[in-house]
Amino acid sequence: MVRARRPTPKRHHPATPQDVRDALEHFGDEAYYGVKVIELVPAPHLHKGLPLGRLVGPGEIALYDQAPSPWRLGPDLPSRERIRFQSAGAEVDPLGVVSGLGTPCASSCSATF
């Protein structure tokens, strides 16, 4: 089951519940064996980093809402991370500012599926 809670104001869920279901279907049953629920939730209040999600418990995954880009990740952003962002279509400047990613999902983000 995939559920979504409303994102925190001025944030969004980059993936919709349907996006998550489509990804699971694409990777096949073996990829999500034992997964009971994936929930799109507000991110915890951290002062550092860009948390994307966490394993909550056996079979439970939380995917966090995100601030819209640009993200200021700093000049020490490892080159492999820069390449990953760029391969996803983002622009990364020398100071570690990542822009060009993230589209807020529609009102379906407040539903349970």
N, C-alpha and C positions, 0 to 999 in steps of 0.2 A: 504494500500500500504506500502511496505517496501522498503526503499532506503538505499544506502550506499555511503559514500564518502571515498576517500582514507584516511587511517590512517596517522597520523603524522609519519615522519621517525623514525625508531627504535621502533615503537609501532604496535599493531595489533588489529583487532576486534575479540574477542574470539568467537563470534557467527557470522555465515554467515547470509545473508538475508533469505536463505532457512531454517536455524535453527530457526529463529524467526517465520517464517510462520508455520513451523512444531509445534512449541510450542503453537502458537495461536490455531491451529487446534486441538491439543491434549486437551487443556483446554476448548474448545467449545465456541460457539457464545456469551454466557453470560459473559465470562471472558474479552472479548474485545469489548463489546458493546460501541459504541461511539468513538472508536479509529479510527482516520482518517489516520494517518501516523505514522510509526515508522522509525526513521532514525538513522543509524549508522554513527557517526560523530567523529571528533577529540575532545578530552577532552579539557576543559579549562585549562589554565596554573595555577595550584594551587600548593602551596608549602607544603601542608599537606593533608593527607588522601588518599583515593583510590576512587575517584568519579566513579560511575558506569553509571549514567544517570540522567535524570530529566524530569519532566513534563514541556514541553515548553509552552503549552497553552491547551485549550480545545481540546481533541482528538489528541494531538501531543506529542510524546514521543521521546526523544533523548537518545540513548545508546552510551556511550563513548568508544573510543579506549583505550587500556590498554598497559602499559609497560609489556614486558614479565617478568615472575617471574625469580628470587626471588623478593618479595616485602618486604620491611623493614617497618613493621607496629608498631614495638616497643614492649617492654616487658609489657606494660600496656594493650595489646590487651585482651579484655574480654574473659573469658573462653568460653562463648557461641559462640563467633565469631571463636575462635580456633576450636571448635567442628564442626562448619559449614564448615570451610575450609577443615578439615580432612575428613569429610563425603563426600566431593567432590573429594577426592583423593590427597589432598595436604599434604605436610609435613610442620609442624609448630614447629620451635625450641623455646627454652625458652626465646630468645631475641625478639620473634615476627617476625622472618623472615619466610615468607611463600614461599614455592617453589614447583615445580612440576605441576603447572597449566598453561594453556594457550598454544594454538597452533595457529599460524597465519593462517588466512583464505586465500583462494586462490585469484587469480586475480579477481574473481567475486565481490570482495568488492568494486570495483569502479563503479558498474553498478546500474541502477535503475530498480526495479522490480515491 
